[in-house]
Amino acid sequence: SDDPEPQRYAVLASLCVGDGAAAVLLPEPDGARVAAASTIDDGASGTLRSDLAYESLRTGRLVVLTPAESAVSRPEQPVGFVAVPVTTPEGARVAVLFAQTLVEVQPSQVRALGELAVLLAAYLGSRTSLRRAVEAEAELQEITRINRILLAFSEALARTSTVDETLQVVRDLATTQLEASCCTVVLENDGRFDDLDRRGLPVDRPLHYTELAPGADHPGPYAVATGEGVFLDDREALAARFPGLAADASAHVDGEAYGPLRVGRRTGWLWLGWAGPHRTFARTRRMKQALARYVGQAIERVELVQARDAVARTLQEAMLTSLPTVPGLELAARYVPAAEDQQVGGDWYDAIHSCGVTTVVIGDVVGHNIAAATRMGSLRSILRGFVADRVQTPAQLLERLDHANIALGTGTMGTAVVAQLRGGFEEDGSARVTWSSAGHLAPVVVGADGTTRTFEGTSDLMLGVLEYDRHDHAATLAPGETLLLFTDGLVERRGEPIEESLVRLAGVLGGVGQAPVGDLLDVVLAEMEATGERDDIAVLAVRPV
């Protein structure tokens, strides 16, 4: 044994019986073994009677035999014999301390061996506790390592927004966390399994791991069919389980792992390859299968996000139509979504030129997501129909919109400003403006010289509350003046009173009064730091020319 302590106890035991031999018998899964032996009788007592010691280990009883009694089982070797079971305080038999001599063992010698056995039990118990503590520490370290790997994958995959980005994260983490040399995701596509990222395949045999039929004799389809991972420690393991594949396997891959995954209704697997042998134990087997599920869930999530974004972009294109070309007017508009992954929200702008009247609209439906955009689209479409139907004042248009909104039971609440520039413009180039507000911020005017003013007039109740008589207000736009309509996302900031933000807007406008209306809006959005972080933003500028 590598441990010298049992040998010391064997020496002490032999001394206890005088001229004799002694040993320590330790249990093993398939029996027992003599861990240490000591003879000071020059072998006079013969070979060690480990057979008698084993009986003590099996039964847990003290065995004391005279030479005549021991000769019953071995006549040619009559020895005095004693075997003392070594038992921990918990009752576990951890060894047997036994000795033999040519004469009868005395009771005092038996007692001495019993005391020695107590000391040996304490030592073996402490050694077992230490070994278990070391094993527990190693197990804890392994569990911690596995948890860190799972956490690293989970956190990184949760931040991805495209399939390509997800695959890049998987490749990077497979290299840094799992020390894999190759990695890819294979997914079902039109009746066969194809890789999503060929960059992770070995260059010498990429098709060995992809473009596979569902019934192929291959670890990947097998993992999908059984729902269990396939883990091959080396090329020999591949040859043993899939003999037909060994000849075509990559020279750069030895150990492999195939973890089944699912993306919606499609199945596939996460493939990992190592340049050398790679043994997978039960705990790491479960970890790799969990990682495969993480990857499948991440790909499914980003595909859903991308599909939602495509719907949102289509909705945005439908809602935010191009502005009309109107002789004598310059028009420009901008829209900033509330969040990049939503694309549209409840804010909108519109401009319609019909029957010699140019009607411009800015509105804000509660919310900044696709649901809000849907409600906004309903109001916007109704209002566009009213504008095209007949010539009415802004207040009349908002009254009809409110009536339809409430009568149809949509219950959409929001704010809006409708302004109209009518008929021919004045001889001096001025334009007459009629406007009405449903709970919205009043339009702002900036002149070519940088002076600013706000349209005067009270705002009526917001849309969707109740029907009542709304009010029109009259104003004039001088030549070169620009009318700016905007939603509250432009001027609402956390921790900043809206009055201060409006003053800041006036300052920004004062520096760009002469700029083309499109450039004017771009500067305003940039200087007002209108990123759409918390709310979407719509702005519309009109200038008589």
N, C-alpha and C positions, 0 to 999 in steps of 0.2 A: 504494500500500500504506500501511497505517497505521504500519508499522514504517519509520523513517527510515534504518536501517542499510543495507539493500540499495542505497538511493540513493547513499550515501557510497561504497560499493564500486564502483558504476557510474561515479561521478566519477573515482575513483582509476584505474579501468581505462582510461578515456578519456585520462587524463593519461599513462598508460604508453605509449600508441601515438602520442602527440603530437597533431597535429591530426586528430581523428577522433571517432567515436561509440562508446559502449559501453553494455551493459545486463546485467541479471541475469534469467535465465530460470528460473522455478520450476515444478516439476512439479505437475500437478493431476489429479484422478481421470479427467477426460475429455480430458486433453492437457497443455498447459503454458500459462503466461502470462508476459508480460514484467512483472516486479514493479517494476523501476526502470530508468531510461535517462538517459544524459548525453551531450550533444553539445557539443563545443567547436570544431567546424568549420563552425558555422552551417548544418548540413545539407548540406554539400558532398558527403559520401559517400553521400547518398541515404537511403532508408528502411532501417531496421535489418533485417539479414538474419537474422531469427529462424528462418527455415526451415533455414538452415545450422546454427544453434545447436541446434535441435530434434534434428537428426541426432546431434549430440554427446551430447545428453541421452539419446537412445534407445540409442545404442551404448556410451556411456561412454568414447569415444575422443577424444583431442585432435585437433582439426581446424585445420589451418593452410593457407590458400589464398593464392596470388598473385592479383593483379588479373586476369591472363589465365585462371586456373583458376576463379575465381568467376564470370567472364563466361560460362562454358559454360552455366550454368543461368539466367543473367540477363544477356544481352549488353549491355543498356542501362546496366548498373551494375557496371562492373569495379572491384572494391575488394580491397585486401589484407584478409584476414579471419583471425581466430583465435578459437576456442571452446575453453575449458578446462573439462572436467567438474569439478564441485565434489563431492568424495566424502568421506564421513566415514571415520574409522578402521575402522568396522565394514563398510565397503564399500557403504554406501547412497548413491546419487546423489541429492543434495538440491537441486542447482541447476547451472546452466551460466553461467560468466562469459565474455562474448564482446565482441569489439571489432572495428571496421572502420575503414579509413583509405584515402585515395586512392593511397597508395603501398604497396609490399611491406612486410609486418610482419617486423621483424628478430628473430633468435634471442634477443637480449637482452631484447626486449620480450615475447617469448613466456615467457621465464623469469620476468620480473617479474610477468606475469599469473598464472603458475603459483603463485608465492609468495603473491600476493594471494588466489588461490583457496583455498589452505590456510587462510588467516586467515578467509575467508568460511565455509569448512566448519566451522571451530571455532565461529564465531558461530552459524551455523544449527543446529549440533548442540546447543549449549547452550540455544538457544531451544526446540528440540524437546523436550529433556529437561525444561525448565521447564514447557512446556505439558503434557507428559505427567504431570509431578508435580502440577500444578494439577488436571488431569482425574482423576488417581488420588485426590487428596484429596477432590475433590467426590464421586467414586464411593464412597469410604470413608464419607463423611458420610451419603450416601444409604443405604448398606447398614446403617450404624449406626442411622439413623432407622427403617428398616424392621424391624430386629431389635428395637428398643425397642417398636415398635407390636405386633409379634408377641408379645413377652414380656408386655406390658401386658395384652393380651387373654388370653393363656394363664394368667397368674397370677390375674386377676380371675375368669375363668370357672371356674377350678379351685375357687374358694371358694364358688360359688353352691350352693344346696341346693333351690331350687324353679325351675320354669319361669319364673314371673313375675320372680323375682330375676335369672335369666339374661338375660331380654329387657331388663330395666332396665340391666344392665351393658353389653349390646351397644349399646343406644341411647346411653348416656353415652359410651362409648369411641368410637363412630362420630362423635360430635360433637367430642370433645376431641382424639382422635388422628388422625382422617381428615378433620375439618372438613366432614363431611356434614351437610346440613340435615334430611334425612329418612332413616329406616332402619326396616326391619321384617324379620321372618322369615316366609316363606310356606311352608306345609307341606301335603302331600297329606292329604286328609281326605274319606272317602266319595266317592271318584271325582272330586274337584276340588281345586284348590289354594286354600287359605284362609290369611289372615294370622293369626298368633298374637297380634299386638299392633297394633291399629289406631291407637294413639296415635302411632306412627311414620310414618303415611301422611299425605300432603298433604291439607289440609282441603277443597280445591276439587274434587279428583278421586280420592277414596280407592279407588273400585271399579275404577279403571284398573289397579291394581296387585295386585288380589286377586280371589277368587271366579272363578277361571279354569279352563277345561277343559284336560285334559292335551294335547289337540291344538290348542290355540288358537295363532293366529299372533301370538305375543307373546314378548318376550325371555326371560321367566321359564320357560315350558314348553320353549322352544327350548334354554335352557341345561341344563335337566334331561335333555332327550332326547339332547343331544350330549355331556353331561358336561363341557363347556367353558364358561367364563364368557363373558358378553356385556357388552361395555364400549362405551358410547355417549358420545362426548365432549360432544355437545350435541344440541339438538333436530333440527338438520339431519342428524346421523348417524342419529337415530331415524327420521326421514322417509325416509332413503335405504334403510335395511335393513327397516323395517316401515312401509311407506307408509300402511297403513290405521289406524295408531295415532296418527299425529302430531296429528290434529285433536282427539283426546280427551285428550291428555296434559295434565298439570297445568301451570298457568302458573308455579308455584313451583319447578319442577324443570327443569334444563337437562341437565347431565351425569348419567349413570346407570351403575350396575354391578350385574350379576346374577351371584352366585357360587353354583353348584349345591352342595347339601349333602344329607346322608342322615341320618335318625334311625331306626335300626333298619331296617325294610323300607320305610319311608316316604321319599319324596324331596321336595325343595323347593329353596328358594334363599334366600340372604341378599340383600336389596335395599338399595342405597345410592343416595341422590339428593343432588345438589348444586344450589344455587340458581343457580350460574353454570356456564360451561363447565368441564369437568374431564377433562383428558387423562390416559389411563392408559398408561404405558410397560410394556415387557416385564417389568421387575423388579417394579413395583407391581402388575401384572396377576397375577403369581404370588402376591404377598403377599395380595391380596384373595381369591383362590381358597383360599389356606391359611386365612384368617380364616373363610371360610364353612365349611370343614371343622371348624375349632375349635368354631364355634357349634353345628353339628350334633352333634358328639361331646359337648359340654356338655349340650345338651338331652337327649340319650339317657341320659347318666349320671344326671342329676337325676330323670328319669322312672323309671329303674330303682331309684334310692334311694327315691323316693316309693312305688313299688310294693312294695318290700321293707318300708318302714315300715308300709304298710297291712297286710301279712301279719303283721308283728310286733305291731301293735295288736290285730289279731284274735286272735292267739295269746295276747297278754296278757289280753284279756278272757276267753278260755277258761280260762286257767290260774289267774287271780286272781279266784276267785269271791267273791260277797258272803258275808258272815259270817251264821251262823244267829242267830235270836233265841232266847235261852235265858232262861227265868225265873230270876231270882236272880243273873244274871251280866251284866256290861257287857263287850263285846268291841269292839276296834278294831284296824285293821291299816293299814299303809302300805307301799308299794313304790316305790323310787327306782331307775330303770334305770341301767345302767353308763354309757351314753352316749345322748344325745338321739336319735341316728339309729338306735339299736338297739331301744329301747323295752322289751325284756325280756331276761332272762339266766337264770343258773342258780340264783338265790335264789327261795325261795317260802315262802309261809305258807298255812295251811289250818286250818279249824275245822269239825268235824262233831259234831252232836248226835244220838246214836243209842242206843236202848235205855237211856235214862236216864243215859248217860255223855257228857260233853262232852270231846272229844279235840281238842287244839290241837297244831299242828305248825309247826316252823320248820326250813328246810333250805337247803343250799347245795351245788349240784353244781358241779364244777370248770368254770370258764369263765364268761364274761359276754357271750354273743352268742346268736344264734338257735339255733345247734347245741346250746349248753348248755341253752337253754330247752326244746328238743325232748327231750333226755335227762331233764331235770327233770320234764317233763310225763309221761314214762313212769313214773318212780318215784312221782310224786304220784298218778297214776291207780291204780297197783297198790295203794298204801297206802290210798287212799280205799276201794277195794273190800274190803280186809281189815278196815278199821274197820267198814264197814257189814255185813260178813258175819257177824261174831260179836263178842262182848265178850271181848277179850283185853287183857292188860297191855301197857304201852308196850314193854317188853323183848320180849315175844312178837311184837308187831307188827313191830318192827325185825328180829327174827330171820327172820320170814316174808318180809319185804321183801328182806333180804339173800339169802335162798335163791332167791327168784324172780329177783332181779337177776342172780345168778351163773348160775343154771340156764338162763335165757333167753339168756345170752351177750351181754347188752348191755354189760357191763363198765363200767357207770357208777359213777364214784367220787364220793363226796360226804359231807357231814356232815348230821346232823339231831338235833333234840330232839323227842320226843313226850311230851306231858304230858296227864294225864286228871284231870278233876274229876268225882268219882263220886257217884251216888245222891243222897240228901237231904243237905243241908248240916247242920252241927252246930247245936245249939240256940243257941249264942252268935253264930251267923252265920258261923263259920269254914267253910272248905272243905278237904276232904282231897284232896291232890294226889299222884298217882303219876307219876313221870317216868323217862325213860331217855335217855341221850345216846350218839349214835354219833359220837364225835370232835368234838362241837360245844361251843361256849361255853355254860357253865351259865346258866340263867335268873337274872334279878335281880329282887328284890322291893323295892318302896318303899311305906312306910306313909303314912297320911294326915299324920303328924307330920313326914315328911321323912326318917325313918331308912331306911337301905337295908341289904340283906343279899343274899347269893348262896346259891342252893340248894346244899346240901352233898351230895356224892356224886361218885364217880369216873366219868370218861367212858370208854366202851368204844371199841373200834376203829371207824374210819370205815367207811362202807358201801362194798361193792364189792371188798374185799380178800380176806376168807375168811369162812366160816361158823363161828360159835362161839356159846357161851352168853352172852347179854347179861344185864344186871342192872337191876332196878327200884330206885328210891329213893322214899322217902315224905317228904312235907312237908305243911305246913298254911298256908293263907292266912287271916289274921285279917280281920275285917270292915274294909273300907276299904283294905286292902292291894292293891297292883296287881302282878300278875306280868307281867314284861316278857321276851319271847323275841325274839332279834335275831340277825342274821347278822354275820359279821366285818367287812363293809363299814362298819358303824356305828362301829367302834372302831379299825380299822387305818388308820394314817396314816404316810406316809413320814417317817422320821426320829424317830418317837415310839414308845417301847416300849409294847406293848399294855397292860402293867400300869398305866402312867400314864394311858392313854386310858380304861381301866376306872374308875380313880379319878375322872377328869373326868366320866364318865357318871354315877357315883354322885352327884357334886355337882350335876349338872343335874337329876337325878331328885329330889333332896332339896328343890328349890324348887318342884316342880309335883306333889307327892304327892296333893294334894286336887283337882287339875284333872280335868275329865272326861277319860276315857281317850283320846278322839280328840285333844283339845287337848294332852294330855300327850305324845302321839307327835309332834305337830307341833312342839312346843317342843324335844323331844329332837333331832329331825332338824335343826332350825335351829341350836341351840346346839352340836351336835356337828359342824356344818358338813358334814352328810351330803349332798353334792351328787351322789354317784355318779360322780365324775370318773374314778376308777380301778376301782371295783367296784360292782356293784349291791347294793342294801340292801333287806332285808325286816325289818319289826318287827311284833310282835303283842302286844297288851296285853289282860289278863283281870283283872277285878275283881269279887269277890263283893259283892253289895249286899243 
